[in-house]
Amino acid sequence: MAAIAAAREGAQVTLLEKNEKLGKKIYITGKGRCNVTNACSQEAFRSKVVKNPRFLYSALDAFSPQDMMDLLESLHCPVKVERGERVFPVSEKASDVTRALEKELHRLRVGIRLNAEVEKILVRDGAAVGVLLTGGETVPADRVIVATGGQSYPTTGSTGDGFRWLKEAGHTVFPPLPSLIPLTSDEPWVKRLQGLSLKNVTLTLKSGKKTLYSYLGEMLFTHFGVTGPLVLSASAYLTELAPEECSLTLDLKPGLTPDQLNQRLLRDLDASGKKQLRTLLMGLFPASLAEEMPGICGIPASTLCCDVTREMRQKLVDMTKALPIPVTGTRPLSEAVVTRGGVSVKEIDPRSMESKLVSGLYVSGELLDVDAMTGGFNLQIAFSTGMLAGRSAAL
Ligand SMILES: Cc1cc2nc3c(=O)[nH]c(=O)nc-3n(C[C@H](O)[C@H](O)[C@H](O)COP(=O)(O)OP(=O)(O)OC[C@H]3O[C@@H](n4cnc5c(N)ncnc54)[C@H](O)[C@@H]3O)c2cc1C
């Protein structure tokens, strides 16, 4: 996007990509469908940006989600808006987004060099003057835009090279951490539930008494812990906290108040006499969870409905409304959807994306210490900051 913007302003642009093709990460976005942006207002957009939302005012003004949708339409890649204002190509093929942008690069005669790995940025007298490729070749330039991404899914090419260069150039780079990442748990019952997918549950993340995240949606138990949309989103708030500082709880029946749930259990228990408790619970939960619930509540597995005490019933209600999921941490950064941390936004001019420390050096995308929730926000941040960097660099 930065190359397109600079070339549209009339600059002579060379795009250096270390992979054998462009936009490898785009291919895996949105499970191959590419959730390319989010058609919400700027205010709503910024509310989904977890780190440094105010830095994005100018970038989103310069190139909004609507501008992105218009651009794709104009490049013959029609888009559609789905639930939660998430925007996808009508074809549901991420490759169509890459192809559309690539076509525009060719039309604008951007020099595309594939398999061209940048080793370092060349800086002279406080100004960027080009880059050095790993083969030893120097590529001189009046301006350099760095758009090397974060450090997650490194097989797509984002191996954190830009963090190193920017640090060498004197920038503050906050340590890269995983965000939008599955969470790990050592709890045996969590592991035994692997494969169980829950819909219409509410996941709540708290730090002390403060609620950091609480949403209704879907989640999944796996062999290592928990994942799915709710978990990934909650993780965005957990990254900078130690697991022991947080509590993650699940409301398995958000449609029922504790009292309504208690009444229902009372009725069902009364009507079930010598049935096993876990059999009765199958009417309330998926089978594997019904098997686990008595154990989780400290109730012997073979307990009959007629033997369920008031305390046991209360425990069942409490655990159904706020089941604690003990979390040990996150999966590694390489598996994160986005990288938290990166180049300090205090050292980048938000109106141009130019470094305040090195003139002629521009920074865009996930390299910046900005990250957002799922929903098309992270790609739009890359597109908006890239567009602004490209335009500014061409001036
Ligand atoms: C599985 C997954 C699914 C995702 N789904 C979505 C989604 O649906 N919607 C959404 O908004 N976001 C999604 N994201 C996040 C989104 O893809 C990223 O935030 C976005 O791609 C960041 O863009 P970027 O241009 O900053 O970096 P990247 O897309 O990572 O691009 C960086 C490029 O720089 C190149 N490069 C790196 N180092 C060098 C070097 N030394 N020399 C030359 N080239 C180099 C890389 O090869 C790469 O092509 C997803 C991420 C993942 C991992």
The ligand as an ORCA input file, in Angstrom:
! r2SCAN-3c Opt
* xyz 0 1
  C      -3.170    -16.294     10.787
  C      -3.410    -14.798     10.683
  C      -4.644    -14.344     10.288
  C      -4.874    -12.951     10.221
  N      -6.099    -12.532      9.793
  C      -6.339    -11.211      9.727
  C      -7.575    -10.731      9.200
  O      -8.419    -11.512      8.704
  N      -7.799     -9.387      9.227
  C      -6.863     -8.505      9.702
  O      -7.132     -7.306      9.711
  N      -5.665     -8.926     10.135
  C      -5.362    -10.241     10.139
  N      -4.141    -10.671     10.554
  C      -3.103     -9.643     10.916
  C      -2.530     -9.022      9.647
  O      -2.249    -10.027      8.693
  C      -1.252     -8.233      9.955
  O      -1.503     -7.335     11.002
  C      -0.792     -7.465      8.716
  O      -0.498     -8.368      7.664
  C       0.437     -6.613      9.010
  O       0.847     -6.024      7.810
  P       2.329     -5.508      7.587
  O       2.386     -5.002      6.186
  O       2.724     -4.594      8.665
  O       3.264     -6.800      7.715
  P       3.259     -8.203      6.945
  O       1.936     -8.476      6.326
  O       3.806     -9.177      7.912
  O       4.285     -7.968      5.755
  C       5.650     -7.749      5.978
  C       6.402     -8.073      4.698
  O       7.775     -7.655      4.823
  C       8.611     -8.658      4.289
  N       9.930     -8.585      4.936
  C      10.213     -8.789      6.246
  N      11.531     -8.650      6.464
  C      12.093     -8.340      5.281
  C      13.424     -8.081      4.856
  N      14.460     -8.152      5.707
  N      13.645     -7.773      3.554
  C      12.619     -7.743      2.668
  N      11.336     -8.003      2.994
  C      11.076     -8.298      4.288
  C       7.895     -9.962      4.630
  O       8.342    -11.018      3.807
  C       6.439     -9.581      4.411
  O       6.007     -9.821      3.094
  C      -3.857    -12.028     10.577
  C      -2.602    -12.522     10.940
  C      -2.360    -13.876     10.989
  C      -0.998    -14.371     11.376
*
